[in-house]
Amino acid sequence: MKKTLTFLAGIIVLAFTSCTNDEVITSTIIEENALLTEQESDAFLTIEEINTIIDQSLYKNGTFSWDEVAANVLWSAAVHGSEMITVGYGSKGESFREGKDSRLEGIQNEIIATVAASEGQTRKELKYLSDDILNVIDLRITTLESIRDLKAMPNVRYLEPNGYSFFTIQSQSGAEVQNRSSSGCDMSGSTLNTNDYRTIAPGALVSWTFDNHNITQAWGESTGAGATIGVIDTGISPNQPLLNADFGDGMSINNRTVEKYGTYIDSVWWWSNNLDGPNDKCGHGTSMTATATAPRNNNNRPVGVAYDANLVSYRGTADVLLNDYHERKGVSNALRALGDRNDVQIISMSVGYLWTIGNVRDAVRYAHNRGKLIFAAGGTSTTITNAYPVIFPASMSEAIAVTGVTDSNNYTRCDTCHSGPQIEFTIMMERDNNRDRTAAVLGFNSGDNDYVGGSSVATATTAGIAALVWAKYPNWSRTQVLNRMRQSSDFYGNKSNTFGYGNIDALQAVQ
């Protein structure tokens, strides 16, 4: 069974098809609701009305931003979303601070005082959470006046109702598809087709996808020893010993390290600090960490790309879709933590969302500013919606966007993969003549093998190749590693507007 990210199922199908009755209905709805975004109003909107506004923007522009909606829309979404608003403050582009800054502290205090006054509360009574590095603060708001006062402040970069997780998408039949929990999750194993792997010493399985990128040949030059990959995803399964106590088993270096952390909070209360731990309860994170770093041993299980690299796993989210406040905060905190580590060179993120999330964007910029090479999945959905643009945060200039292609000779993207001008690299991860046969990876439970597909596995594979390069050239900068990877790809010198530099030759990259 193919395991892919499915969080974009059915989204704005009408934008990519010929005119239909559904399209006429959607256009009518858009016209009827246009005033909701273009004019100020005191009206409190329903969830259905807010979702229509989001659909309107996605239909017309292919993206959505809370910056473009009226104050009452923000207020309504914030109140529906646990009465919380996220405020990014500072000068334009001032995502974080290097240390104590009295000017920024003054702006933050002004924001708190403004909201407290609008809410009729004292500072002590007001619920808020501030970040000591990112220029972000989350505050409880209930009044439209609070939003209007915040929008009028000159040092507010953005306002986002990060607790609003009710956005639904319309399928072509008109049925709603809930765009939330369990996206991309599967903890069951799979029986591998014997044509989808080969066995190498001392008894490890090599996924067929590796040979298309000369990964096993690259192992003669580098196996990732000394490099450290940080993976932000759904964590690591405690039931898979090869990603826990046996991480250094077999031919892998026995003193290489795996560290597991959790920044995700499973709570309905946005101000909760009850961390839910590092263990995977979805399956996606286990697949991604296995793809990049699973050991090479004699257990007849798939080996990872950089089987001697160190691993730092952060469970920042419950699934691949960052639609919940605690998932966004969890990923943001994980990026901050990995950014602060001198031993981590590479960050792999096979998670994302339809539009930009301010506090995650600020954290990506923080980690990037500290020299991290950040790989992000270009997006995976259904066959009828994969024309949707590259998703966030892969759409950021600070991230390296990756997508998947089939093993055909003419660059055919995988059934569910997104592509576009932001894509830098592609990975062959799907059989062109059998789309259910994707990359062979280590499974969630002891003794399990599995298949995993989409831009997710392409991203984790690329992060592993980067570790091979950085291990071979440990004194290189991020720019040097990235340039070597580009130079070792099919389209170097003539970058594609759809597939970037194309498939990477790992052997060439490490030579």
LINDAPE-V472222 format. One record per backbone hydrogen bond with DSSP energy under -0.5 kcal/mol. CO is the residue of the C=O (numbers start at 1). NH is the residue of the N-H. E is the energy in kcal/mol with one decimal. If there is no record, write none. Layout:
# LINDAPE-V472222
[[CO | NH | E] [CO | NH | E]]
This chain:
# LINDAPE-V472222
[[2 | 4 | -0.6] [3 | 453 | -3.5] [6 | 9 | -1.4] [8 | 11 | -2.0] [10 | 13 | -0.9] [12 | 15 | -1.3] [13 | 16 | -1.9] [14 | 17 | -0.9] [20 | 24 | -1.9] [21 | 25 | -2.3] [22 | 26 | -2.9] [23 | 27 | -2.7] [24 | 28 | -2.1] [25 | 29 | -2.3] [26 | 30 | -2.4] [27 | 31 | -2.5] [28 | 32 | -2.6] [29 | 33 | -1.5] [30 | 34 | -0.6] [31 | 34 | -0.9] [33 | 36 | -1.5] [33 | 37 | -0.5] [34 | 37 | -1.4] [34 | 38 | -1.4] [35 | 39 | -1.9] [43 | 45 | -0.6] [46 | 50 | -2.2] [47 | 51 | -2.7] [48 | 52 | -1.8] [49 | 53 | -1.6] [50 | 54 | -2.0] [51 | 55 | -2.7] [52 | 56 | -2.4] [53 | 57 | -1.9] [54 | 58 | -2.5] [55 | 59 | -3.0] [56 | 60 | -2.2] [57 | 61 | -3.2] [57 | 62 | -0.7] [57 | 63 | -0.8] [58 | 62 | -1.4] [65 | 68 | -1.5] [66 | 69 | -1.2] [70 | 73 | -0.7] [70 | 74 | -1.8] [71 | 75 | -2.7] [72 | 76 | -2.4] [73 | 77 | -2.5] [74 | 78 | -2.7] [75 | 79 | -2.5] [76 | 80 | -2.4] [77 | 81 | -1.9] [78 | 83 | -1.0] [78 | 84 | -1.5] [79 | 83 | -0.7] [80 | 82 | -1.1] [83 | 141 | -1.0] [85 | 139 | -2.5] [86 | 88 | -0.5] [86 | 160 | -2.4] [87 | 89 | -0.5] [87 | 137 | -2.1] [88 | 157 | -2.9] [88 | 158 | -1.6] [91 | 94 | -2.5] [93 | 95 | -1.7] [95 | 135 | -2.3] [101 | 105 | -2.4] [102 | 106 | -2.0] [103 | 107 | -1.9] [104 | 108 | -2.5] [105 | 109 | -2.4] [106 | 110 | -2.0] [107 | 111 | -2.2] [108 | 112 | -2.4] [109 | 113 | -2.5] [110 | 114 | -2.5] [111 | 115 | -2.5] [112 | 116 | -2.5] [113 | 117 | -2.2] [114 | 118 | -2.2] [115 | 119 | -2.3] [116 | 120 | -0.6] [116 | 121 | -3.2] [117 | 120 | -0.7] [122 | 126 | -1.7] [127 | 140 | -2.4] [129 | 138 | -2.9] [133 | 97 | -2.0] [134 | 136 | -2.0] [135 | 89 | -2.1] [136 | 131 | -1.9] [137 | 87 | -3.2] [138 | 129 | -2.5] [139 | 85 | -2.4] [143 | 147 | -1.0] [144 | 148 | -2.4] [145 | 149 | -2.7] [146 | 150 | -2.1] [147 | 151 | -2.7] [148 | 152 | -1.3] [150 | 153 | -1.4] [153 | 156 | -1.2] [155 | 90 | -2.5] [155 | 157 | -0.7] [158 | 88 | -2.3] [160 | 86 | -3.2] [160 | 162 | -1.9] [161 | 164 | -2.4] [163 | 165 | -0.8] [167 | 179 | -0.8] [169 | 171 | -0.5] [169 | 177 | -2.4] [170 | 13 | -0.6] [171 | 174 | -1.8] [175 | 171 | -2.7] [176 | 178 | -0.5] [177 | 169 | -1.6] [178 | 180 | -1.3] [182 | 185 | -2.0] [183 | 320 | -1.9] [190 | 192 | -0.6] [193 | 196 | -2.4] [194 | 197 | -0.7] [196 | 208 | -1.9] [198 | 206 | -3.0] [200 | 203 | -2.3] [200 | 204 | -2.1] [203 | 300 | -1.8] [204 | 200 | -2.7] [205 | 207 | -0.6] [205 | 303 | -2.5] [206 | 198 | -1.4] [207 | 210 | -1.6] [207 | 211 | -0.7] [208 | 212 | -0.7] [209 | 212 | -0.5] [210 | 213 | -1.7] [210 | 215 | -2.0] [211 | 214 | -0.9] [213 | 506 | -2.7] [214 | 218 | -1.5] [215 | 219 | -1.0] [217 | 220 | -1.3] [218 | 221 | -2.1] [218 | 222 | -2.2] [223 | 308 | -2.3] [224 | 227 | -2.0] [227 | 310 | -2.9] [228 | 345 | -1.5] [228 | 346 | -1.5] [229 | 231 | -0.5] [229 | 312 | -2.6] [230 | 232 | -0.5] [230 | 348 | -2.9] [231 | 233 | -0.7] [231 | 314 | -2.9] [232 | 350 | -0.6] [233 | 316 | -1.6] [233 | 317 | -1.5] [234 | 281 | -0.5] [236 | 280 | -1.6] [237 | 240 | -1.1] [239 | 241 | -0.7] [239 | 446 | -1.5] [240 | 243 | -1.8] [241 | 244 | -1.7] [241 | 246 | -2.6] [242 | 295 | -0.5] [244 | 247 | -1.5] [246 | 249 | -1.8] [249 | 252 | -1.6] [253 | 256 | -1.4] [257 | 311 | -2.6] [259 | 313 | -3.3] [261 | 315 | -2.8] [264 | 266 | -0.5] [264 | 276 | -2.8] [265 | 267 | -1.1] [268 | 270 | -0.6] [269 | 272 | -1.6] [273 | 275 | -1.3] [274 | 266 | -0.6] [278 | 236 | -1.3] [282 | 186 | -1.5] [283 | 287 | -1.7] [284 | 288 | -2.0] [285 | 289 | -2.6] [286 | 290 | -2.1] [287 | 291 | -2.2] [288 | 292 | -1.8] [289 | 293 | -2.5] [290 | 294 | -2.1] [291 | 305 | -2.3] [292 | 306 | -2.9] [294 | 304 | -2.6] [295 | 297 | -0.7] [296 | 251 | -2.7] [296 | 252 | -0.7] [301 | 205 | -2.1] [304 | 307 | -0.6] [305 | 307 | -0.7] [306 | 309 | -1.6] [308 | 226 | -0.6] [310 | 229 | -2.4] [311 | 259 | -2.3] [312 | 231 | -2.5] [313 | 261 | -2.4] [313 | 315 | -0.5] [314 | 233 | -2.3] [314 | 316 | -1.4] [315 | 263 | -2.1] [315 | 264 | -1.5] [320 | 322 | -0.6] [320 | 352 | -2.3] [321 | 323 | -1.9] [324 | 328 | -2.3] [325 | 329 | -2.7] [326 | 330 | -2.2] [327 | 331 | -2.4] [328 | 332 | -2.2] [329 | 333 | -2.6] [330 | 334 | -1.9] [331 | 335 | -2.4] [332 | 336 | -2.0] [333 | 337 | -2.3] [334 | 338 | -2.6] [335 | 339 | -2.3] [336 | 340 | -1.4] [338 | 341 | -1.1] [340 | 342 | -0.6] [341 | 344 | -0.6] [343 | 345 | -0.6] [345 | 373 | -2.5] [346 | 230 | -3.4] [347 | 375 | -3.1] [348 | 232 | -2.3] [349 | 377 | -1.9] [352 | 322 | -2.1] [353 | 392 | -2.1] [356 | 358 | -0.5] [357 | 361 | -2.7] [358 | 362 | -2.4] [359 | 363 | -1.5] [360 | 364 | -2.5] [361 | 365 | -2.1] [362 | 366 | -1.7] [363 | 367 | -2.6] [364 | 368 | -2.7] [365 | 369 | -2.1] [366 | 370 | -0.7] [367 | 370 | -0.8] [367 | 372 | -1.7] [368 | 371 | -1.9] [372 | 374 | -0.8] [373 | 347 | -2.5] [373 | 375 | -0.6] [374 | 400 | -3.1] [375 | 349 | -2.6] [376 | 402 | -1.9] [378 | 391 | -2.0] [379 | 418 | -2.3] [380 | 8 | -0.5] [382 | 385 | -1.4] [382 | 386 | -0.8] [385 | 388 | -1.9] [391 | 395 | -1.4] [392 | 353 | -2.3] [393 | 396 | -2.0] [396 | 399 | -1.0] [399 | 401 | -0.7] [400 | 376 | -2.5] [401 | 424 | -3.0] [401 | 425 | -1.5] [402 | 378 | -3.0] [403 | 427 | -1.5] [404 | 414 | -2.0] [405 | 429 | -2.4] [405 | 430 | -0.8] [408 | 411 | -0.5] [411 | 413 | -0.5] [412 | 406 | -3.4] [414 | 417 | -1.5] [416 | 381 | -2.8] [420 | 423 | -1.6] [422 | 401 | -0.7] [424 | 501 | -3.3] [425 | 403 | -1.8] [426 | 504 | -0.7] [427 | 405 | -2.3] [427 | 429 | -0.6] [429 | 439 | -0.5] [430 | 407 | -1.4] [431 | 434 | -0.7] [434 | 431 | -0.6] [434 | 437 | -2.1] [436 | 438 | -0.9] [437 | 431 | -2.4] [439 | 441 | -0.5] [439 | 452 | -1.9] [441 | 450 | -2.0] [445 | 448 | -2.2] [448 | 443 | -2.5] [449 | 190 | -2.6] [450 | 441 | -2.8] [452 | 439 | -1.5] [453 | 457 | -0.8] [454 | 458 | -1.2] [455 | 459 | -2.0] [456 | 460 | -2.1] [457 | 461 | -2.2] [458 | 462 | -2.0] [459 | 463 | -2.3] [460 | 464 | -1.8] [461 | 465 | -2.0] [462 | 466 | -2.4] [463 | 467 | -1.7] [464 | 468 | -1.7] [465 | 469 | -2.0] [466 | 470 | -2.8] [467 | 471 | -2.3] [468 | 472 | -1.6] [469 | 473 | -2.1] [471 | 474 | -0.6] [473 | 476 | -2.0] [477 | 481 | -2.2] [478 | 482 | -2.7] [479 | 483 | -2.6] [480 | 484 | -2.1] [481 | 485 | -2.0] [482 | 486 | -2.3] [483 | 487 | -2.7] [484 | 488 | -1.1] [486 | 489 | -1.7] [488 | 505 | -2.3] [489 | 492 | -1.4] [491 | 494 | -2.7] [496 | 500 | -1.0] [498 | 420 | -1.8] [499 | 502 | -2.2] [500 | 496 | -3.0] [501 | 491 | -2.6] [502 | 426 | -1.8] [503 | 490 | -1.7] [504 | 506 | -0.8] [505 | 509 | -1.9] [506 | 510 | -1.4] [507 | 511 | -0.8] [508 | 511 | -0.6]]
